[in-house]
Amino acid sequence: MSSTRSLYRQYSTSNTASSENLPPRTLARVARELRNLHKSPPEGVRLIVDSDDDNDASAAAATNLEQVLCEMQGPTDTPYEDRYFVLKLTFSQDFPAAPPRGFFLTKIYHPNVDMTTGAICVNTLKKDWTSTTSLAHVLAVIRCLLIVPFPESSLNDEAGKLFMESYEDYAKRAKIMACVHGRTYEEENTKKTPANTEKKLVETEDPSKEEEQDNHTQPSKLQPPLRSTSNVKTTKTASTTTSKKIIKKSSTVTGANNAKLARKKSLKRL
């Protein structure tokens, strides 16, 4: 898995100076939440930090504290499976008394996500919010929302209506959107590197690999050995000679018998 620095610089919209507008208690709380997320993220979620090393704990603390960027993996057996979606949580000066706001930065087709702004509608970020609610819990609830949407409080009325009328049609539409806009790590893993290229060249030049491939292409049953042309000619000549001897011998025997019969007939005449 590659580092998240490129993602951070792609999606981060605020600079470090803007976080200085937040009160110290808010900054302290956000910094603590970031350390906890880095240390123990929810399943299917990773924190996006401005560092080449995702395991650098100091990078989480140095990240812009006005917003939290995360990448969320689509849950299994959903239209979002095998795709990754970037989202952010933003904080006001009243945090943690007031909840953060959540936005999907990756376009996603979902009843509880606004198609234009990416705003997320979930009770955890509204009436169920308390000052002790952790950001890890918020992210876990948002991921659960991808499994079980709540069309009753939809921000995308079209998706909510389609979800209620025909889940199959809704899932097809959501999967198409996910395939178009969602990220895949396979795309990064298929990038050519000098090491991978060298390894492929070595495997190609290895004669044992070619021999192994040749063995796979040969038929499983053994083929009868081919007879050489000289053997065929020798066999043909020998069989011809033997045939001539047998015919000659037969003709000799036949001639002798005919001679005896002729003698008997002549004796009877006398």
ZIWO-V323091 format. One record per residue. N is the residue number from 1. RES is the residue in one letter. SS is DSSP state (helix for helix, strand for strand, loop for the rest). NEAR is the number of other ideal C-beta (glycine too) atoms within 12 Angstrom. Layout:
# ZIWO-V323091
n->N res->RES ss->SS near->NEAR
n->N res->RES ss->SS near->NEAR
This chain:
# ZIWO-V323091
n->1 res->M ss->loop near->18
n->2 res->S ss->loop near->23
n->3 res->S ss->loop near->22
n->4 res->T ss->loop near->36
n->5 res->R ss->helix near->22
n->6 res->S ss->helix near->21
n->7 res->L ss->helix near->33
n->8 res->Y ss->helix near->33
n->9 res->R ss->helix near->19
n->10 res->Q ss->helix near->18
n->11 res->Y ss->helix near->29
n->12 res->S ss->loop near->28
n->13 res->T ss->loop near->16
n->14 res->S ss->loop near->23
n->15 res->N ss->loop near->16
n->16 res->T ss->helix near->17
n->17 res->A ss->helix near->11
n->18 res->S ss->helix near->18
n->19 res->S ss->helix near->29
n->20 res->E ss->loop near->16
n->21 res->N ss->loop near->18
n->22 res->L ss->loop near->28
n->23 res->P ss->loop near->19
n->24 res->P ss->helix near->14
n->25 res->R ss->helix near->17
n->26 res->T ss->helix near->27
n->27 res->L ss->helix near->26
n->28 res->A ss->helix near->19
n->29 res->R ss->helix near->29
n->30 res->V ss->helix near->34
n->31 res->A ss->helix near->28
n->32 res->R ss->helix near->21
n->33 res->E ss->helix near->36
n->34 res->L ss->helix near->38
n->35 res->R ss->helix near->28
n->36 res->N ss->helix near->23
n->37 res->L ss->helix near->35
n->38 res->H ss->helix near->32
n->39 res->K ss->helix near->16
n->40 res->S ss->loop near->21
n->41 res->P ss->loop near->31
n->42 res->P ss->loop near->26
n->43 res->E ss->loop near->16
n->44 res->G ss->loop near->28
n->45 res->V ss->strand near->35
n->46 res->R ss->strand near->34
n->47 res->L ss->strand near->41
n->48 res->I ss->loop near->42
n->49 res->V ss->loop near->37
n->50 res->D ss->loop near->32
n->51 res->S ss->loop near->25
n->52 res->D ss->loop near->16
n->53 res->D ss->loop near->17
n->54 res->D ss->loop near->26
n->55 res->N ss->loop near->17
n->56 res->D ss->loop near->20
n->57 res->A ss->helix near->21
n->58 res->S ss->helix near->16
n->59 res->A ss->helix near->25
n->60 res->A ss->helix near->36
n->61 res->A ss->helix near->26
n->62 res->A ss->helix near->20
n->63 res->T ss->loop near->39
n->64 res->N ss->loop near->35
n->65 res->L ss->loop near->39
n->66 res->E ss->loop near->31
n->67 res->Q ss->strand near->37
n->68 res->V ss->strand near->47
n->69 res->L ss->strand near->42
n->70 res->C ss->strand near->43
n->71 res->E ss->strand near->40
n->72 res->M ss->strand near->44
n->73 res->Q ss->strand near->32
n->74 res->G ss->loop near->34
n->75 res->P ss->loop near->27
n->76 res->T ss->loop near->15
n->77 res->D ss->loop near->13
n->78 res->T ss->loop near->30
n->79 res->P ss->loop near->33
n->80 res->Y ss->loop near->38
n->81 res->E ss->loop near->22
n->82 res->D ss->loop near->22
n->83 res->R ss->loop near->35
n->84 res->Y ss->strand near->36
n->85 res->F ss->strand near->47
n->86 res->V ss->strand near->35
n->87 res->L ss->strand near->43
n->88 res->K ss->strand near->39
n->89 res->L ss->strand near->45
n->90 res->T ss->strand near->33
n->91 res->F ss->loop near->37
n->92 res->S ss->loop near->19
n->93 res->Q ss->loop near->22
n->94 res->D ss->loop near->17
n->95 res->F ss->loop near->32
n->96 res->P ss->loop near->28
n->97 res->A ss->loop near->18
n->98 res->A ss->loop near->19
n->99 res->P ss->loop near->30
n->100 res->P ss->loop near->40
n->101 res->R ss->strand near->30
n->102 res->G ss->strand near->40
n->103 res->F ss->strand near->32
n->104 res->F ss->strand near->44
n->105 res->L ss->loop near->34
n->106 res->T ss->loop near->35
n->107 res->K ss->loop near->28
n->108 res->I ss->loop near->44
n->109 res->Y ss->loop near->41
n->110 res->H ss->loop near->48
n->111 res->P ss->loop near->33
n->112 res->N ss->loop near->37
n->113 res->V ss->strand near->42
n->114 res->D ss->loop near->25
n->115 res->M ss->loop near->25
n->116 res->T ss->loop near->11
n->117 res->T ss->loop near->18
n->118 res->G ss->loop near->29
n->119 res->A ss->strand near->27
n->120 res->I ss->strand near->41
n->121 res->C ss->loop near->33
n->122 res->V ss->loop near->39
n->123 res->N ss->helix near->22
n->124 res->T ss->helix near->30
n->125 res->L ss->helix near->32
n->126 res->K ss->loop near->22
n->127 res->K ss->loop near->12
n->128 res->D ss->loop near->14
n->129 res->W ss->loop near->26
n->130 res->T ss->loop near->17
n->131 res->S ss->loop near->15
n->132 res->T ss->loop near->14
n->133 res->T ss->loop near->28
n->134 res->S ss->loop near->29
n->135 res->L ss->helix near->44
n->136 res->A ss->helix near->29
n->137 res->H ss->helix near->28
n->138 res->V ss->helix near->39
n->139 res->L ss->helix near->40
n->140 res->A ss->helix near->26
n->141 res->V ss->helix near->32
n->142 res->I ss->helix near->45
n->143 res->R ss->helix near->36
n->144 res->C ss->helix near->24
n->145 res->L ss->helix near->36
n->146 res->L ss->helix near->41
n->147 res->I ss->helix near->23
n->148 res->V ss->loop near->20
n->149 res->P ss->loop near->36
n->150 res->F ss->loop near->28
n->151 res->P ss->helix near->25
n->152 res->E ss->helix near->16
n->153 res->S ss->helix near->20
n->154 res->S ss->loop near->28
n->155 res->L ss->loop near->30
n->156 res->N ss->loop near->33
n->157 res->D ss->helix near->19
n->158 res->E ss->helix near->23
n->159 res->A ss->helix near->33
n->160 res->G ss->helix near->27
n->161 res->K ss->helix near->19
n->162 res->L ss->helix near->25
n->163 res->F ss->helix near->29
n->164 res->M ss->helix near->18
n->165 res->E ss->helix near->13
n->166 res->S ss->loop near->13
n->167 res->Y ss->helix near->22
n->168 res->E ss->helix near->13
n->169 res->D ss->helix near->19
n->170 res->Y ss->helix near->28
n->171 res->A ss->helix near->24
n->172 res->K ss->helix near->18
n->173 res->R ss->helix near->26
n->174 res->A ss->helix near->37
n->175 res->K ss->helix near->26
n->176 res->I ss->helix near->19
n->177 res->M ss->helix near->28
n->178 res->A ss->helix near->33
n->179 res->C ss->helix near->22
n->180 res->V ss->helix near->16
n->181 res->H ss->helix near->26
n->182 res->G ss->loop near->34
n->183 res->R ss->strand near->33
n->184 res->T ss->loop near->23
n->185 res->Y ss->helix near->19
n->186 res->E ss->helix near->14
n->187 res->E ss->helix near->14
n->188 res->E ss->helix near->17
n->189 res->N ss->helix near->12
n->190 res->T ss->loop near->10
n->191 res->K ss->loop near->13
n->192 res->K ss->loop near->13
n->193 res->T ss->loop near->13
n->194 res->P ss->helix near->10
n->195 res->A ss->helix near->11
n->196 res->N ss->helix near->14
n->197 res->T ss->helix near->13
n->198 res->E ss->helix near->13
n->199 res->K ss->helix near->15
n->200 res->K ss->helix near->15
n->201 res->L ss->helix near->14
n->202 res->V ss->helix near->14
n->203 res->E ss->helix near->16
n->204 res->T ss->helix near->14
n->205 res->E ss->helix near->12
n->206 res->D ss->loop near->14
n->207 res->P ss->helix near->12
n->208 res->S ss->helix near->13
n->209 res->K ss->helix near->17
n->210 res->E ss->helix near->14
n->211 res->E ss->helix near->12
n->212 res->E ss->helix near->13
n->213 res->Q ss->helix near->14
n->214 res->D ss->helix near->12
n->215 res->N ss->helix near->12
n->216 res->H ss->helix near->11
n->217 res->T ss->helix near->10
n->218 res->Q ss->loop near->12
n->219 res->P ss->loop near->9
n->220 res->S ss->loop near->8
n->221 res->K ss->loop near->6
n->222 res->L ss->loop near->7
n->223 res->Q ss->loop near->8
n->224 res->P ss->loop near->6
n->225 res->P ss->loop near->7
n->226 res->L ss->loop near->8
n->227 res->R ss->loop near->12
n->228 res->S ss->loop near->10
n->229 res->T ss->helix near->10
n->230 res->S ss->helix near->10
n->231 res->N ss->helix near->13
n->232 res->V ss->helix near->13
n->233 res->K ss->helix near->13
n->234 res->T ss->helix near->14
n->235 res->T ss->helix near->15
n->236 res->K ss->helix near->15
n->237 res->T ss->helix near->14
n->238 res->A ss->helix near->14
n->239 res->S ss->helix near->14
n->240 res->T ss->helix near->14
n->241 res->T ss->helix near->14
n->242 res->T ss->helix near->14
n->243 res->S ss->helix near->14
n->244 res->K ss->helix near->14
n->245 res->K ss->helix near->14
n->246 res->I ss->helix near->14
n->247 res->I ss->helix near->14
n->248 res->K ss->helix near->14
n->249 res->K ss->helix near->14
n->250 res->S ss->helix near->14
n->251 res->S ss->helix near->14
n->252 res->T ss->helix near->14
n->253 res->V ss->helix near->14
n->254 res->T ss->helix near->14
n->255 res->G ss->helix near->14
n->256 res->A ss->helix near->14
n->257 res->N ss->helix near->14
n->258 res->N ss->helix near->14
n->259 res->A ss->helix near->14
n->260 res->K ss->helix near->14
n->261 res->L ss->helix near->14
n->262 res->A ss->helix near->14
n->263 res->R ss->helix near->14
n->264 res->K ss->helix near->13
n->265 res->K ss->helix near->12
n->266 res->S ss->helix near->11
n->267 res->L ss->helix near->10
n->268 res->K ss->helix near->9
n->269 res->R ss->helix near->8
n->270 res->L ss->loop near->7
